[in-house]
C-alpha cells in the first residue's frame, strides 16, 4: 500500500505548506495541501480543542466571499497527529498559490473576537471542545514564524 504522506521523513519535516497529493476527479484536479503548523515529533502537538477551533475558524474564513476561494475549497480538517490541517482545493495548485489565502485565514484567527461560529449543540458534534485563546496563539506563532517569511524548504517535502 502506498500512502504518500506516510512516506515523508517526518524527522526532517518543517512547518510550512506542502502539496500532499494531486488526484484526478473526472477532468478536474484536486490538490491536497499539508498545512503543517508543528514540526512532527519535535514540537508539542496541539490540543484537540485548539485543532477543533482552527477547523471552525479557517472553514468560516475560506468559505466566505471575502476570501475569494469559497468555490475552490472542498475541505479543511485536522490531521490525526495534531500537527496541522489538510486543505483540499479544486485545481492543479502549488503552495505559493494558496499562501496569500493562508496568511489571510490565520490573520483572521489572530484577530477573531467573540464566540467561535457554529458552536452550539445543533451545529457541532462536540460544541464544548473549543479554545479560542490558544488557537489564536498557535495561529500567531505560525503566521509570524512561517507564513510571513515562507522559504522554499517550507514548501517542498524533504528528501528521504
C-alpha positions in Angstrom: 0.0 0.0 0.0 1.3 3.4 -0.9 0.2 6.3 1.3 2.4 9.2 0.2 2.1 11.2 3.4 3.5 8.3 5.5 6.5 8.1 3.2 7.7 11.6 4.1 10.6 11.6 6.6 8.8 13.3 9.5 12.1 13.7 11.3 13.1 16.3 8.7 9.7 17.9 8.0 9.5 21.6 8.8 6.5 23.8 9.4 5.1 25.1 6.1 2.6 24.4 3.3 3.2 21.3 1.2 1.4 19.6 -1.7 0.5 16.2 -0.1 -1.1 14.8 -3.3 -2.9 15.6 -6.5 -5.8 13.5 -7.6 -7.9 13.5 -10.8 -11.7 13.5 -10.4 -13.2 13.3 -13.9 -11.5 16.2 -15.7 -10.7 18.1 -12.5 -7.5 18.1 -10.4 -7.9 18.1 -6.7 -4.9 19.3 -4.7 -4.5 18.2 -1.1 -2.3 20.6 0.9 -0.5 19.8 4.1 -0.8 22.9 6.3 2.0 21.9 8.8 1.9 24.1 11.9 4.2 22.0 14.1 7.4 20.1 13.4 6.4 16.5 13.9 7.9 14.7 16.9 9.9 17.8 17.8 7.3 20.2 19.0 4.4 19.7 21.3 1.2 18.8 19.4 -1.9 20.9 19.5 -4.7 20.1 21.9 -7.9 18.8 20.3 -9.8 21.9 21.4 -7.3 24.1 19.5 -7.5 21.9 16.4 -11.3 22.0 16.6 -11.4 25.8 16.8 -8.9 26.2 14.0 -11.1 23.9 11.8 -14.2 26.1 12.5 -12.5 29.4 12.0 -10.5 28.5 8.9 -13.5 26.9 7.4 -15.6 30.0 8.0 -13.0 32.3 6.6 -12.0 30.4 3.5 -15.6 29.8 2.5 -16.5 33.5 2.9 -16.9 35.9 0.0 -14.0 37.9 1.4 -11.5 35.0 0.9 -12.2 34.7 -2.9 -11.8 30.9 -2.6 -15.2 29.7 -1.4 -15.9 27.9 -4.7 -12.4 26.3 -4.8 -12.2 24.9 -1.3 -13.6 21.3 -0.9 -12.5 20.5 2.6 -10.4 21.7 5.6 -9.8 19.4 8.6 -7.3 18.4 11.2 -4.5 15.9 10.9 -4.8 12.9 13.2 -1.3 13.6 14.5 -2.4 17.1 15.5 0.5 18.9 13.9 -1.6 20.7 11.2 -4.5 20.7 8.8 -5.4 19.2 5.4 -6.9 21.6 2.9 -8.4 20.2 -0.3 -8.9 22.5 -3.2 -10.1 22.3 -6.8 -7.3 22.9 -9.3 -3.7 21.9 -10.0 -2.2 24.1 -7.4 1.1 24.8 -5.6 1.8 26.1 -2.1 2.6 29.6 -3.4 -0.9 29.7 -4.9 -2.6 29.4 -1.5 0.0 31.3 0.6 -2.0 34.6 0.5 -5.2 32.7 1.4 -3.4 31.1 4.4 -1.9 34.4 5.5 -5.4 36.0 5.5 -7.0 33.0 7.2 -4.5 32.8 10.0 -4.6 36.6 10.4 -8.4 36.3 10.7 -8.0 33.8 13.5 -5.4 36.0 15.3 -7.8 38.9 15.3 -11.1 37.0 15.8 -13.2 38.2 18.8 -16.4 36.8 20.1 -18.0 33.3 20.0 -16.5 30.7 17.7 -19.0 30.2 14.9 -21.2 27.1 14.8 -20.5 26.1 18.4 -23.9 25.1 19.7 -25.3 21.6 20.1 -27.4 21.8 16.9 -24.4 22.7 14.7 -21.4 20.9 16.2 -20.9 17.4 17.4 -18.6 18.5 20.2 -19.6 22.1 20.8 -17.9 22.5 24.2 -14.5 21.4 22.9 -13.0 24.8 21.7 -10.2 27.0 22.7 -10.1 30.4 21.0 -7.2 31.8 23.1 -4.8 29.0 22.2 -6.0 28.8 18.6 -5.1 32.5 18.2 -1.8 31.9 20.0 -0.9 29.0 17.7 -2.0 30.9 14.6 0.1 33.9 15.6 3.2 31.8 16.0 2.7 30.0 12.7 1.8 33.3 10.9 4.8 35.2 12.2 7.4 32.4 12.1 6.4 30.7 8.9 3.7 32.3 6.7 5.3 35.8 6.7 8.7 34.5 5.6 7.9 31.4 3.6 11.1 29.7 2.2 11.4 27.0 -0.4 12.2 24.4 2.2 8.8 25.2 3.8 7.0 24.4 0.6 8.8 21.2 -0.6 8.8 17.9 1.3 12.2 16.8 2.5 14.1 14.2 0.5 14.3 10.9 2.2 
